[in-house]
């Protein structure tokens, strides 16, 4: 879809160039043609639908529907299938609504309401047609195998999240509001846009990663001492995990729990 729009824009530019070679009036008309051809191009396409499962610090699973978001915003619907049968009405009587630009939607509560084992898939469908397309864009996910044990692992509460992340798991002690208890692990994201109500200070899990707040503000580009360990907060405001960090003192490694590995 994006290639189609790019080709239309290129054709409009070439037409304008051809007209401008004939006369000043034609050149002006060419500029109008270029504007008209590109201003109305809209891309509501969605693609790469996939399931994403993360585990919080209480070893409870959070399941997300993820997709590559569209360039232009439109409403979209998510349909859940179990073993090929549409189960969306069991999950949400009013349907499951999202934005094509959101890129991610937590589905944990919907799966708990369906409460069935089997192969889960979902389809996300845009409510609008992209420019030049005859049909609304949609994308079907991979398969999520839900067993009885997995249903028991599902969290009873939702996490705040706004963008895609890779599957991960975590364990350990959950931090408390306003405390300095170190988080056990995180799923890192490149943006600190999504947030829950922030405490005055301490660790907070935003679903897409751990942040550390001081007077309600996210710490950035700093090492944070907590419970006898050190954790590094990157420039996006999220705790680094399973990576190496270079600073004025050298190269350091942090583990899956985010803690600095010594020695």
Secondary structure, 3 states (H helix, E strand, C coil): CHHHHHHHHHHHHHHHHHHHCCCHHHHHHHHHHHHHHHHCCCCCCCEEEEEEEEECCCCCEEEEEEEECCCCCCEEEEEEEECCEECHHHHCCCCEEEECCCCEEECHHHHHHHCCCEEEEEEEEECCCCCCCCCCCEEECCCEEECHHHHHHECCCCCCCCCCCCCCCCCCCCCCCCCCCCCCCCCCCCCCCCCCCCCCEEEEECCCCEEEEECCEECCCEEEEECCEEEEECCCCCECCCEEEEECCEEEEECCCCEECCC
